[in-house]
Amino acid sequence: MAFHPIAADDDDSSGVGVPRQYAWIVFALTFGLLISDYMSRQVLNAVFPLLKGEWVLSDGQLGLLSGIVALMVGLLTFPLSLLADRFGRVKSLALMALLWSLATLGCAVAQDYQQMFIARFMVGVGEAAYGSVGIAVVISVFPKHMRATLASAFMAGGMFGSVLGMALGGAIAAKLGWRWSFAGMALFGLVLAVLYPIIVKEARIAPQRLAKAVVGVKRPLRTLWSSRSVVATYIGSGLQLFVGGTVMVWIPSYLNRYYDMPTDKAGGMAAIIVLCSGAGMIVCGMLSDRLCRNSPERKVSLAIGFCLGSCLLLSAAFALSAGPLQLGLICLGMLIATGTTGPAGAMVANLTHYSVHGTAFATLTLANNMLGLAPGPFITGRVSDLIGLHAAFQLVPLVSLAAAAVFFYAKCHYHKDIARLQGQSVPDVVREAGLEVKL
């Protein structure tokens, strides 16, 4: 049976002794639950018109049903990820999935706005820490040199799940009514929630730690912010997602205003741009792993390159007038605008202790939301009120220059911070412990 080999520079022996086939099964189930997470979250958007008509709701009430999920995710990501790191990631993931699936089923049977609000509140509680803990589980069964690919694929899964949730939710609602849209998402999540702990076992996915006494960190929680490069990575990732997140939110309105596209066509074109961004995450993550396997610090250089490249392409796009060339450049720009997610995820994993990886990714998620995904659309909207959306879009790519500068700062300290965390290389630890790993 094939096993994942240990990378030459692994600090925590991730994936050692885990059968390759089993590792991919763990990834598939964890990724499937991530798709369920975002399908349950975004299906609401597809049935907005039906809820508005049936319950006579205002746009503000509808927006609150969506916003309460994001609010709970933002508030609870860090504490729930910390609890999952302490009490078991597999059990925690299964409980999270069970909770958000049952809450989504509650949305299907809600009889009024108040019941729907409570159900959506619980959806947010269930989904709060899934992304950060899920990626921590996945990277524990694969070698270190695949971390950028895994992190980017996980982030892209959220986009694919969002598109799938809205598309399927709308189709089901048109045929069977809006309640069945929620029920369909809930049943999908419940099936995976039951299967997950049956197939994924904590004992099988726990990385085999080599010579803990030699490489152990006395206070692992401090590694979340104890190095300059990891803090810079959080900030750089958040700033770069300011650009990608803003374009995704406002591009349907841009297409409607400057291309005279009706809502359905603008939404369809926007979905293509979002899918380009998701595909770019995965491609850039794979490229990062392939080019940086023997030189991990190159990941920082690639992150800088993705920032500068997206700034150039998107600036050129929004300097043009409406037309096919502009749309093509927007797609190319968005293909690499979110490309930093893979390298940033790998850098955070490399710079923090394995025992707090779930909390580390929660910290990265918090930075992404607080510095990028949350303020980006709001600030751009306010600027658009003053100078117009087209002019506002011309300013947005410039934030990538700030992100590139912060990643450059991280590069200046990355090698030293990695060395300080590791203490000594894993090959040295293996030799000193008298252990051999068969490839």
LUMBA-383943 format. One record per residue (C-alpha): residue in three letters; chain; x negated, y negated, z. Coordinates in pm, 1 decimal, decimal comma, always signed. Each point is the difference from the previous one (the first is absolute). Example, Ala and Ser with C-alpha at 12.3 -4.5 7.8 and 13.67 -1.06 7.14 Angstrom:
[site 'ALA' 'A' [-1230,0 +450,0 +780,0]];
[site 'SER' 'A' [-137,0 -344,0 -66,0]];
This chain:
[site 'MET' 'A' [+0,0 +0,0 +0,0]];
[site 'ALA' 'A' [-127,6 -346,9 -86,5]];
[site 'PHE' 'A' [-76,1 -238,3 +281,7]];
[site 'HIS' 'A' [-66,5 -369,9 -5,1]];
[site 'PRO' 'A' [-373,3 -63,8 +35,5]];
[site 'ILE' 'A' [-136,6 -250,9 +244,4]];
[site 'ALA' 'A' [-121,2 -321,1 -159,7]];
[site 'ALA' 'A' [-358,4 -94,9 +55,2]];
[site 'ASP' 'A' [+90,9 -311,2 +190,5]];
[site 'ASP' 'A' [+303,8 +117,2 +189,9]];
[site 'ASP' 'A' [+14,6 -123,9 +348,5]];
[site 'ASP' 'A' [+291,9 +208,6 +118,5]];
[site 'SER' 'A' [-4,0 +314,5 -212,5]];
[site 'SER' 'A' [+346,5 -61,4 -137,5]];
[site 'GLY' 'A' [+135,0 +292,9 -191,6]];
[site 'VAL' 'A' [-269,4 +248,0 +104,0]];
[site 'GLY' 'A' [+144,3 +351,3 +9,2]];
[site 'VAL' 'A' [+338,3 -102,8 -141,4]];
[site 'PRO' 'A' [+100,9 +211,8 -302,4]];
[site 'ARG' 'A' [+35,3 -220,3 -306,3]];
[site 'GLN' 'A' [+341,4 +140,1 -91,3]];
[site 'TYR' 'A' [+132,1 -64,1 +351,1]];
[site 'ALA' 'A' [-140,1 -353,0 -4,8]];
[site 'TRP' 'A' [+196,9 -78,5 -316,0]];
[site 'ILE' 'A' [+315,1 +150,4 +153,7]];
[site 'VAL' 'A' [-45,4 -233,5 +297,6]];
[site 'PHE' 'A' [-45,0 -291,6 -239,1]];
[site 'ALA' 'A' [+308,6 +93,9 -204,4]];
[site 'LEU' 'A' [+226,6 +27,1 +306,0]];
[site 'THR' 'A' [-135,9 -317,2 +159,7]];
[site 'PHE' 'A' [+29,4 -187,6 -329,4]];
[site 'GLY' 'A' [+352,2 +135,5 -46,6]];
[site 'LEU' 'A' [+100,9 -139,9 +338,4]];
[site 'LEU' 'A' [-153,5 -334,2 -97,8]];
[site 'ILE' 'A' [+219,7 -1,1 -311,4]];
[site 'SER' 'A' [+298,3 +80,2 +224,0]];
[site 'ASP' 'A' [-101,2 -284,6 +233,2]];
[site 'TYR' 'A' [+16,0 -262,7 -275,0]];
[site 'MET' 'A' [+302,8 +152,4 -170,9]];
[site 'SER' 'A' [+193,2 -26,8 +327,1]];
[site 'ARG' 'A' [-125,2 -353,6 +50,2]];
[site 'GLN' 'A' [+70,1 -137,3 -348,9]];
[site 'VAL' 'A' [+322,0 +181,5 -95,8]];
[site 'LEU' 'A' [+185,3 -281,9 +177,0]];
[site 'ASN' 'A' [-107,0 -246,8 -270,7]];
[site 'ALA' 'A' [+175,8 +205,9 -267,3]];
[site 'VAL' 'A' [+336,4 -14,1 +179,0]];
[site 'PHE' 'A' [-4,3 -366,5 +107,0]];
[site 'PRO' 'A' [+281,5 -99,7 -238,6]];
[site 'LEU' 'A' [+223,3 +286,4 +115,8]];
[site 'LEU' 'A' [-49,0 -75,3 +370,2]];
[site 'LYS' 'A' [+53,1 -370,3 -59,1]];
[site 'GLY' 'A' [+331,2 +64,0 -173,9]];
[site 'GLU' 'A' [+134,6 +266,7 +237,8]];
[site 'TRP' 'A' [-90,2 -168,1 +330,0]];
[site 'VAL' 'A' [+7,0 -363,2 -123,8]];
[site 'LEU' 'A' [-357,2 -69,2 +112,7]];
[site 'SER' 'A' [-212,9 -308,8 -53,4]];
[site 'ASP' 'A' [-344,3 +14,0 -164,6]];
[site 'GLY' 'A' [-148,0 -80,9 +340,3]];
[site 'GLN' 'A' [+163,3 +305,9 +155,5]];
[site 'LEU' 'A' [-122,3 +220,3 -283,2]];
[site 'GLY' 'A' [-350,7 -141,3 +32,3]];
[site 'LEU' 'A' [+2,7 +76,5 +372,8]];
[site 'LEU' 'A' [+80,5 +365,2 -68,7]];
[site 'SER' 'A' [-315,4 +16,3 -208,9]];
[site 'GLY' 'A' [-213,4 -222,2 +220,5]];
[site 'ILE' 'A' [+66,7 +187,3 +323,3]];
[site 'VAL' 'A' [-185,9 +303,3 -136,8]];
[site 'ALA' 'A' [-306,1 -206,8 -91,6]];
[site 'LEU' 'A' [+13,3 -173,6 +338,6]];
[site 'MET' 'A' [-0,9 +326,1 +196,0]];
[site 'VAL' 'A' [-279,5 +139,7 -216,6]];
[site 'GLY' 'A' [-209,0 -309,9 +69,6]];
[site 'LEU' 'A' [+65,0 +3,9 +374,7]];
[site 'LEU' 'A' [-39,6 +373,5 +62,9]];
[site 'THR' 'A' [-267,0 +116,0 -245,8]];
[site 'PHE' 'A' [-292,2 -49,4 +238,5]];
[site 'PRO' 'A' [+145,1 +138,5 +327,0]];
[site 'LEU' 'A' [+164,2 +301,5 -164,8]];
[site 'SER' 'A' [-317,3 +82,3 -194,6]];
[site 'LEU' 'A' [-197,2 -14,3 +323,5]];
[site 'LEU' 'A' [+245,7 +240,7 +163,3]];
[site 'ALA' 'A' [-22,7 +236,1 -299,0]];
[site 'ASP' 'A' [-381,1 +3,6 +25,4]];
[site 'ARG' 'A' [+32,6 +90,0 +367,7]];
[site 'PHE' 'A' [+279,7 +258,7 -7,3]];
[site 'GLY' 'A' [-32,2 +171,1 -338,8]];
[site 'ARG' 'A' [+39,9 -132,2 -352,4]];
[site 'VAL' 'A' [+193,9 +292,5 -151,0]];
[site 'LYS' 'A' [+267,1 +1,7 +270,5]];
[site 'SER' 'A' [+24,7 -377,5 -21,4]];
[site 'LEU' 'A' [+44,7 +1,2 -379,0]];
[site 'ALA' 'A' [+272,7 +263,2 +18,2]];
[site 'LEU' 'A' [+186,4 -196,4 +268,1]];
[site 'MET' 'A' [-31,9 -322,2 -201,0]];
[site 'ALA' 'A' [+140,7 +165,0 -312,5]];
[site 'LEU' 'A' [+283,8 +159,0 +194,6]];
[site 'LEU' 'A' [+90,1 -335,8 +154,7]];
[site 'TRP' 'A' [+3,7 -206,2 -320,6]];
[site 'SER' 'A' [+187,6 +273,3 -188,5]];
[site 'LEU' 'A' [+270,6 +26,4 +266,8]];
[site 'ALA' 'A' [+19,1 -380,2 +11,8]];
[site 'THR' 'A' [+41,5 -9,8 -380,0]];
[site 'LEU' 'A' [+279,6 +254,9 +37,5]];
[site 'GLY' 'A' [+146,6 -239,5 +255,8]];
[site 'CYS' 'A' [+1,9 -269,0 -268,9]];
[site 'ALA' 'A' [+207,5 +233,2 -218,1]];
[site 'VAL' 'A' [+272,8 +34,8 +263,8]];
[site 'ALA' 'A' [-9,2 -357,4 +135,0]];
[site 'GLN' 'A' [+349,0 -149,7 +20,8]];
[site 'ASP' 'A' [-94,4 -366,6 +35,7]];
[site 'TYR' 'A' [-290,7 -242,2 -13,5]];
[site 'GLN' 'A' [-94,5 +44,5 +366,5]];
[site 'GLN' 'A' [-35,2 +377,0 -35,4]];
[site 'MET' 'A' [-202,3 -44,5 -319,0]];
[site 'PHE' 'A' [-231,1 -246,4 +176,7]];
[site 'ILE' 'A' [-65,5 +244,1 +286,4]];
[site 'ALA' 'A' [-72,0 +279,0 -247,6]];
[site 'ARG' 'A' [-243,8 -218,3 -196,3]];
[site 'PHE' 'A' [-165,8 -102,0 +327,5]];
[site 'MET' 'A' [-66,9 +368,8 +71,5]];
[site 'VAL' 'A' [-127,7 +53,7 -354,7]];
[site 'GLY' 'A' [-261,7 -264,5 +75,7]];
[site 'VAL' 'A' [-95,5 +164,3 +329,3]];
[site 'GLY' 'A' [-42,5 +336,7 -169,7]];
[site 'GLU' 'A' [-206,2 -135,7 -288,2]];
[site 'ALA' 'A' [-215,9 -236,5 +205,3]];
[site 'ALA' 'A' [-318,7 +206,0 +26,9]];
[site 'TYR' 'A' [+44,3 +259,7 -273,9]];
[site 'GLY' 'A' [-235,0 -156,0 -255,7]];
[site 'SER' 'A' [-292,3 -46,3 +238,4]];
[site 'VAL' 'A' [+32,4 +338,8 +172,9]];
[site 'GLY' 'A' [+73,5 +181,8 -326,1]];
[site 'ILE' 'A' [-318,8 -117,6 -168,6]];
[site 'ALA' 'A' [-196,5 +91,2 +314,8]];
[site 'VAL' 'A' [+130,2 +357,2 -34,6]];
[site 'VAL' 'A' [-85,2 +14,3 -369,6]];
[site 'ILE' 'A' [-358,2 -125,0 +31,7]];
[site 'SER' 'A' [-61,2 +251,8 +279,5]];
[site 'VAL' 'A' [+30,6 +294,1 -241,6]];
[site 'PHE' 'A' [-205,0 -142,2 -288,4]];
[site 'PRO' 'A' [-368,0 -91,5 -29,7]];
[site 'LYS' 'A' [-106,8 -355,6 +67,3]];
[site 'HIS' 'A' [-87,8 -71,2 -362,8]];
[site 'MET' 'A' [+371,9 +25,5 -91,1]];
[site 'ARG' 'A' [+121,6 -261,1 +247,5]];
[site 'ALA' 'A' [+46,4 -286,8 -245,9]];
[site 'THR' 'A' [+206,4 +220,0 -232,9]];
[site 'LEU' 'A' [+217,2 +124,9 +285,3]];
[site 'ALA' 'A' [+54,7 -345,8 +149,6]];
[site 'SER' 'A' [+92,5 -151,5 -336,6]];
[site 'ALA' 'A' [+229,0 +290,1 -91,2]];
[site 'PHE' 'A' [+178,7 -39,4 +331,2]];
[site 'MET' 'A' [+54,4 -372,0 -51,9]];
[site 'ALA' 'A' [+117,8 +63,2 -354,8]];
[site 'GLY' 'A' [+246,5 +258,6 +131,1]];
[site 'GLY' 'A' [+182,4 -279,7 +177,6]];
[site 'MET' 'A' [+50,9 -182,6 -329,8]];
[site 'PHE' 'A' [+113,8 +312,9 -181,8]];
[site 'GLY' 'A' [+238,2 +83,0 +284,8]];
[site 'SER' 'A' [+145,2 -351,2 -10,2]];
[site 'VAL' 'A' [+66,5 +16,5 -374,9]];
[site 'LEU' 'A' [+139,5 +353,0 +31,0]];
[site 'GLY' 'A' [+223,9 -92,5 +292,7]];
[site 'MET' 'A' [+152,6 -296,3 -181,7]];
[site 'ALA' 'A' [+39,6 +188,1 -328,7]];
[site 'LEU' 'A' [+152,4 +316,8 +150,2]];
[site 'GLY' 'A' [+202,7 -196,5 +251,1]];
[site 'GLY' 'A' [+157,7 -206,3 -275,3]];
[site 'ALA' 'A' [+70,9 +305,0 -214,9]];
[site 'ILE' 'A' [+158,0 +197,6 +285,8]];
[site 'ALA' 'A' [+206,9 -300,0 +109,6]];
[site 'ALA' 'A' [+134,2 -45,4 -350,9]];
[site 'LYS' 'A' [+117,8 +361,7 -10,6]];
[site 'LEU' 'A' [+94,9 +86,5 +359,0]];
[site 'GLY' 'A' [+7,1 -324,9 +197,8]];
[site 'TRP' 'A' [-252,3 -179,4 +222,1]];
[site 'ARG' 'A' [+39,6 +237,5 +296,2]];
[site 'TRP' 'A' [-136,3 +288,8 -203,8]];
[site 'SER' 'A' [-305,2 -208,0 -92,5]];
[site 'PHE' 'A' [-99,4 -11,4 +365,9]];
[site 'ALA' 'A' [+100,9 +363,1 +54,3]];
[site 'GLY' 'A' [-216,8 +118,8 -289,2]];
[site 'MET' 'A' [-308,5 -175,4 +136,9]];
[site 'ALA' 'A' [+73,5 +133,5 +349,0]];
[site 'LEU' 'A' [+32,6 +362,2 -113,0]];
[site 'PHE' 'A' [-329,6 -18,6 -190,6]];
[site 'GLY' 'A' [-176,9 -131,9 +310,4]];
[site 'LEU' 'A' [+161,4 +253,8 +234,8]];
[site 'VAL' 'A' [-115,0 +295,1 -210,8]];
[site 'LEU' 'A' [-359,9 -124,8 +1,2]];
[site 'ALA' 'A' [+16,4 -88,7 +371,1]];
[site 'VAL' 'A' [+94,4 +360,3 +83,5]];
[site 'LEU' 'A' [-261,1 +154,0 -231,9]];
[site 'TYR' 'A' [-287,4 -225,6 +105,2]];
[site 'PRO' 'A' [-77,3 +134,8 +351,5]];
[site 'ILE' 'A' [+62,7 +356,1 -117,8]];
[site 'ILE' 'A' [-268,0 -20,6 -269,6]];
[site 'VAL' 'A' [-237,6 -265,6 +132,8]];
[site 'LYS' 'A' [-159,8 +110,1 +326,2]];
[site 'GLU' 'A' [-209,5 -228,3 +221,3]];
[site 'ALA' 'A' [-248,3 +279,6 +67,3]];
[site 'ARG' 'A' [-59,0 +57,4 -372,1]];
[site 'ILE' 'A' [-42,0 -362,4 -102,3]];
[site 'ALA' 'A' [-209,1 -118,0 +298,6]];
[site 'PRO' 'A' [-348,3 -67,2 -139,3]];
[site 'GLN' 'A' [-273,1 +223,3 +135,8]];
[site 'ARG' 'A' [-216,0 -247,7 +190,5]];
[site 'LEU' 'A' [-369,7 +69,3 -5,1]];
[site 'ALA' 'A' [-205,6 -62,0 +312,3]];
[site 'LYS' 'A' [+248,6 -228,5 +172,4]];
[site 'ALA' 'A' [-236,7 -74,9 +281,4]];
[site 'VAL' 'A' [-255,1 -138,5 -244,6]];
[site 'VAL' 'A' [+220,3 -219,4 -217,4]];
[site 'GLY' 'A' [+287,1 -66,5 +243,3]];
[site 'VAL' 'A' [+110,9 -356,1 +61,3]];
[site 'LYS' 'A' [+71,6 -78,6 +363,2]];
[site 'ARG' 'A' [+267,5 -261,0 -73,5]];
[site 'PRO' 'A' [+137,4 +80,2 -349,1]];
[site 'LEU' 'A' [+279,8 -258,1 +16,2]];
[site 'ARG' 'A' [-260,5 -277,7 -4,6]];
[site 'THR' 'A' [-110,5 +108,0 -348,9]];
[site 'LEU' 'A' [+324,2 -149,7 -134,7]];
[site 'TRP' 'A' [-153,2 -349,2 +24,6]];
[site 'SER' 'A' [-353,8 +40,7 +132,3]];
[site 'SER' 'A' [-180,7 -57,9 -332,0]];
[site 'ARG' 'A' [-6,8 -302,9 -226,9]];
[site 'SER' 'A' [+55,0 +204,4 -312,4]];
[site 'VAL' 'A' [+317,7 +174,0 +120,4]];
[site 'VAL' 'A' [+156,7 -332,0 +105,1]];
[site 'ALA' 'A' [-98,6 -150,3 -335,8]];
[site 'THR' 'A' [+154,0 +300,5 -175,0]];
[site 'TYR' 'A' [+333,2 -56,9 +174,3]];
[site 'ILE' 'A' [-3,3 -367,1 -100,3]];
[site 'GLY' 'A' [-119,3 +55,6 -357,4]];
[site 'SER' 'A' [+260,9 +268,9 -62,4]];
[site 'GLY' 'A' [+277,7 -219,8 +134,9]];
[site 'LEU' 'A' [-103,7 -300,9 -208,0]];
[site 'GLN' 'A' [-16,4 +203,6 -319,9]];
[site 'LEU' 'A' [+347,2 +144,7 +59,8]];
[site 'PHE' 'A' [+123,5 -359,9 +28,7]];
[site 'VAL' 'A' [-46,7 -8,4 -378,4]];
[site 'GLY' 'A' [+140,3 +342,2 -91,3]];
[site 'GLY' 'A' [+292,9 -22,3 +241,3]];
[site 'THR' 'A' [+97,2 -348,8 -114,9]];
[site 'VAL' 'A' [+5,1 +88,9 -368,6]];
[site 'MET' 'A' [+211,4 +311,9 +67,5]];
[site 'VAL' 'A' [+260,8 -195,8 +196,1]];
[site 'TRP' 'A' [+29,9 -300,2 -233,0]];
[site 'ILE' 'A' [-55,1 +154,5 -343,7]];
[site 'PRO' 'A' [+371,0 +85,2 -55,3]];
[site 'SER' 'A' [+91,1 -365,3 +64,1]];
[site 'TYR' 'A' [-286,5 -113,3 -224,7]];
[site 'LEU' 'A' [+123,0 +219,8 -284,6]];
[site 'ASN' 'A' [+354,6 -124,2 +49,9]];
[site 'ARG' 'A' [-98,6 -367,3 -3,3]];
[site 'TYR' 'A' [-272,0 -12,3 -264,6]];
[site 'TYR' 'A' [+97,0 +291,0 -225,1]];
[site 'ASP' 'A' [+378,0 -41,6 +31,7]];
[site 'MET' 'A' [+29,4 +369,1 +85,3]];
[site 'PRO' 'A' [+324,9 +112,5 +162,5]];
[site 'THR' 'A' [-29,0 +154,0 +345,6]];
[site 'ASP' 'A' [-4,7 +361,7 -117,7]];
[site 'LYS' 'A' [-269,5 -55,2 -262,7]];
[site 'ALA' 'A' [-208,4 -212,3 +235,8]];
[site 'GLY' 'A' [+25,5 +274,9 +261,1]];
[site 'GLY' 'A' [-103,8 +263,2 -252,0]];
[site 'MET' 'A' [-304,1 -198,4 -113,1]];
[site 'ALA' 'A' [-90,8 -73,1 +360,5]];
[site 'ALA' 'A' [+18,5 +373,7 +75,2]];
[site 'ILE' 'A' [-252,3 +64,7 -279,4]];
[site 'ILE' 'A' [-235,4 -258,3 +152,1]];
[site 'VAL' 'A' [+40,8 +158,6 +345,6]];
[site 'LEU' 'A' [-74,8 +343,0 -146,6]];
[site 'CYS' 'A' [-312,3 -143,3 -167,2]];
[site 'SER' 'A' [-108,0 -123,5 +340,7]];
[site 'GLY' 'A' [+63,5 +341,9 +156,5]];
[site 'ALA' 'A' [-188,3 +179,8 -276,1]];
[site 'GLY' 'A' [-284,0 -248,8 +38,4]];
[site 'MET' 'A' [-26,8 +78,4 +369,9]];
[site 'ILE' 'A' [-58,3 +365,8 -74,3]];
[site 'VAL' 'A' [-236,1 -56,2 -294,9]];
[site 'CYS' 'A' [-208,1 -256,6 +191,1]];
[site 'GLY' 'A' [-15,2 +230,2 +302,4]];
[site 'MET' 'A' [-119,9 +292,4 -210,2]];
[site 'LEU' 'A' [-254,6 -223,4 -172,4]];
[site 'SER' 'A' [-125,9 -116,9 +337,2]];
[site 'ASP' 'A' [-49,2 +354,9 +127,6]];
[site 'ARG' 'A' [-169,0 +114,0 -320,5]];
[site 'LEU' 'A' [-244,8 -290,5 -19,2]];
[site 'CYS' 'A' [-72,4 -23,1 +371,2]];
[site 'ARG' 'A' [-39,6 +360,0 +111,1]];
[site 'ASN' 'A' [-374,9 -35,1 +53,6]];
[site 'SER' 'A' [+6,4 -369,5 +83,1]];
[site 'PRO' 'A' [+293,9 -86,8 +229,4]];
[site 'GLU' 'A' [-89,4 -369,2 +14,5]];
[site 'ARG' 'A' [+94,0 -29,2 -368,7]];
[site 'LYS' 'A' [+363,0 +17,9 +111,1]];
[site 'VAL' 'A' [-35,4 -354,6 +129,9]];
[site 'SER' 'A' [-148,0 -116,3 -330,4]];
[site 'LEU' 'A' [+289,9 +159,3 -187,2]];
[site 'ALA' 'A' [+250,8 -172,2 +228,8]];
[site 'ILE' 'A' [-167,3 -332,3 -81,6]];
[site 'GLY' 'A' [+16,9 +85,4 -370,2]];
[site 'PHE' 'A' [+370,6 +84,2 +18,8]];
[site 'CYS' 'A' [+68,4 -334,4 +171,7]];
[site 'LEU' 'A' [-190,9 -201,8 -258,8]];
[site 'GLY' 'A' [+138,5 +198,4 -293,9]];
[site 'SER' 'A' [+360,3 -41,8 +108,5]];
[site 'CYS' 'A' [-57,0 -372,8 +57,3]];
[site 'LEU' 'A' [-134,6 -38,2 -352,7]];
[site 'LEU' 'A' [+275,2 +201,6 -170,0]];
[site 'LEU' 'A' [+293,9 -146,0 +192,7]];
[site 'SER' 'A' [-133,2 -355,5 -28,9]];
[site 'ALA' 'A' [-28,9 +48,2 -375,9]];
[site 'ALA' 'A' [+349,7 +149,9 -13,6]];
[site 'PHE' 'A' [+171,4 -286,3 +182,1]];
[site 'ALA' 'A' [-191,8 -257,9 -202,8]];
[site 'LEU' 'A' [+185,9 +131,6 -307,7]];
[site 'SER' 'A' [+354,7 -66,9 -102,6]];
[site 'ALA' 'A' [+263,2 +273,8 +4,9]];
[site 'GLY' 'A' [-62,9 +279,3 -246,8]];
[site 'PRO' 'A' [-132,1 +357,4 -51,5]];
[site 'LEU' 'A' [-362,9 -102,6 +58,2]];
[site 'GLN' 'A' [+87,1 -146,9 +338,4]];
[site 'LEU' 'A' [+192,3 +312,6 +102,6]];
[site 'GLY' 'A' [-290,9 +218,6 -107,2]];
[site 'LEU' 'A' [-247,4 -200,8 +206,1]];
[site 'ILE' 'A' [+232,7 +7,4 +301,1]];
[site 'CYS' 'A' [+16,3 +379,4 -23,0]];
[site 'LEU' 'A' [-379,8 +23,7 -29,1]];
[site 'GLY' 'A' [-49,7 -242,4 +287,4]];
[site 'MET' 'A' [+238,6 +191,1 +224,3]];
[site 'LEU' 'A' [-172,0 +325,6 -100,4]];
[site 'ILE' 'A' [-305,3 -110,4 +198,7]];
[site 'ALA' 'A' [+150,9 -259,6 +236,2]];
[site 'THR' 'A' [+89,4 +272,0 +250,7]];
[site 'GLY' 'A' [-311,7 +204,6 -79,6]];
[site 'THR' 'A' [-161,3 -107,0 +327,8]];
[site 'THR' 'A' [+237,8 +219,3 +202,6]];
[site 'GLY' 'A' [-204,1 +315,9 -63,4]];
[site 'PRO' 'A' [-345,0 -143,2 +82,4]];
[site 'ALA' 'A' [+141,5 -193,1 +297,0]];
[site 'GLY' 'A' [+165,5 +313,3 +139,8]];
[site 'ALA' 'A' [-320,5 +199,7 -41,4]];
[site 'MET' 'A' [-205,6 -274,7 +165,3]];
[site 'VAL' 'A' [+235,1 -14,7 +299,9]];
[site 'ALA' 'A' [-17,7 +379,1 +39,4]];
[site 'ASN' 'A' [-380,1 -6,7 -25,2]];
[site 'LEU' 'A' [-35,8 -283,8 +250,8]];
[site 'THR' 'A' [+231,6 +136,6 +272,3]];
[site 'HIS' 'A' [-5,0 +312,2 +214,6]];
[site 'TYR' 'A' [+196,3 +298,6 -131,8]];
[site 'SER' 'A' [+207,0 +30,0 +318,8]];
[site 'VAL' 'A' [+162,6 -341,2 -62,6]];
[site 'HIS' 'A' [+39,0 +15,5 -378,3]];
[site 'GLY' 'A' [+378,8 -23,6 +25,2]];
[site 'THR' 'A' [-32,8 -317,7 +207,0]];
[site 'ALA' 'A' [-270,3 -130,8 -235,4]];
[site 'PHE' 'A' [+230,0 +30,8 -300,4]];
[site 'ALA' 'A' [+276,9 -162,1 +204,1]];
[site 'THR' 'A' [-233,1 -294,8 +57,7]];
[site 'LEU' 'A' [-72,1 -16,2 -373,9]];
[site 'THR' 'A' [+373,8 +15,6 -73,1]];
[site 'LEU' 'A' [+62,2 -280,9 +247,8]];
[site 'ALA' 'A' [-266,4 -216,6 -166,7]];
[site 'ASN' 'A' [+140,1 +78,0 -345,7]];
[site 'ASN' 'A' [+344,6 -113,0 +109,6]];
[site 'MET' 'A' [-94,4 -299,3 +215,0]];
[site 'LEU' 'A' [-255,3 -146,0 -242,5]];
[site 'GLY' 'A' [+142,2 +108,7 -333,3]];
[site 'LEU' 'A' [+334,4 +170,1 -50,7]];
[site 'ALA' 'A' [+197,6 -217,1 +244,0]];
[site 'PRO' 'A' [-137,7 -354,2 -53,6]];
[site 'GLY' 'A' [-74,2 +35,4 -372,1]];
[site 'PRO' 'A' [+357,6 -1,8 -134,1]];
[site 'PHE' 'A' [+111,4 -260,7 +256,4]];
[site 'ILE' 'A' [-284,6 -246,3 -67,6]];
[site 'THR' 'A' [+35,7 +45,9 -375,3]];
[site 'GLY' 'A' [+372,3 -66,1 +26,1]];
[site 'ARG' 'A' [-61,5 -324,8 +188,7]];
[site 'VAL' 'A' [-262,0 -110,1 -254,3]];
[site 'SER' 'A' [+239,4 +93,7 -281,1]];
[site 'ASP' 'A' [+262,2 -230,9 +149,2]];
[site 'LEU' 'A' [-248,9 -285,2 -40,6]];
[site 'ILE' 'A' [-171,2 +66,1 -331,8]];
[site 'GLY' 'A' [+187,7 +288,4 -163,9]];
[site 'LEU' 'A' [-60,5 +376,9 -5,3]];
[site 'HIS' 'A' [-229,2 -4,2 -304,8]];
[site 'ALA' 'A' [-233,2 -254,2 +161,3]];
[site 'ALA' 'A' [+14,0 +188,3 +330,9]];
[site 'PHE' 'A' [-102,6 +321,1 -177,6]];
[site 'GLN' 'A' [-302,7 -182,5 -140,3]];
[site 'LEU' 'A' [-120,7 -60,6 +357,8]];
[site 'VAL' 'A' [+69,2 +346,8 +142,9]];
[site 'PRO' 'A' [-297,0 +184,4 -166,2]];
[site 'LEU' 'A' [-244,5 -243,0 +163,2]];
[site 'VAL' 'A' [+59,0 +177,9 +332,7]];
[site 'SER' 'A' [-197,7 +289,7 -149,3]];
[site 'LEU' 'A' [-310,2 -219,9 +10,9]];
[site 'ALA' 'A' [+37,5 -26,3 +376,5]];
[site 'ALA' 'A' [+49,9 +377,2 +21,5]];
[site 'ALA' 'A' [-317,3 +57,4 -204,1]];
[site 'ALA' 'A' [-196,2 -230,9 +232,2]];
[site 'VAL' 'A' [+119,2 +190,6 +307,9]];
[site 'PHE' 'A' [-88,6 +336,0 -157,8]];
[site 'PHE' 'A' [-346,2 -141,3 -81,2]];
[site 'TYR' 'A' [-40,8 -81,9 +369,4]];
[site 'ALA' 'A' [+99,3 +360,4 +79,0]];
[site 'LYS' 'A' [-262,4 +125,9 -245,7]];
[site 'CYS' 'A' [-272,5 -193,6 +180,9]];
[site 'HIS' 'A' [+68,7 +194,2 +321,3]];
[site 'TYR' 'A' [+148,0 +329,1 -127,4]];
[site 'HIS' 'A' [-312,8 +214,9 -6,7]];
[site 'LYS' 'A' [-113,2 -111,4 +346,0]];
[site 'ASP' 'A' [+345,9 +53,7 +150,0]];
[site 'ILE' 'A' [+28,1 +349,9 -150,1]];
[site 'ALA' 'A' [-340,5 +92,8 +140,5]];
[site 'ARG' 'A' [+93,3 -130,0 +344,1]];
[site 'LEU' 'A' [+323,9 +203,2 +4,7]];
[site 'GLN' 'A' [-160,9 +321,3 -117,4]];
[site 'GLY' 'A' [-310,0 -17,7 +214,3]];
[site 'GLN' 'A' [-151,8 +263,9 -223,0]];
[site 'SER' 'A' [+100,1 +177,9 -315,8]];
[site 'VAL' 'A' [+216,1 +311,0 -0,6]];
[site 'PRO' 'A' [-267,6 +213,1 -171,2]];
[site 'ASP' 'A' [-228,9 -79,0 +295,5]];
[site 'VAL' 'A' [+277,4 +93,8 +242,1]];
[site 'VAL' 'A' [+60,9 +327,8 -185,0]];
[site 'ARG' 'A' [-366,8 +90,3 +12,9]];
[site 'GLU' 'A' [-31,4 -91,0 +367,7]];
[site 'ALA' 'A' [+308,8 +199,9 +89,7]];
[site 'GLY' 'A' [-116,8 +297,9 -199,8]];
[site 'LEU' 'A' [+318,2 -3,7 -210,1]];
[site 'GLU' 'A' [+30,7 +85,3 -366,1]];
[site 'VAL' 'A' [+288,3 -85,1 -229,9]];
[site 'LYS' 'A' [+52,1 +230,0 -295,0]];
[site 'LEU' 'A' [+106,5 -177,2 -316,8]];
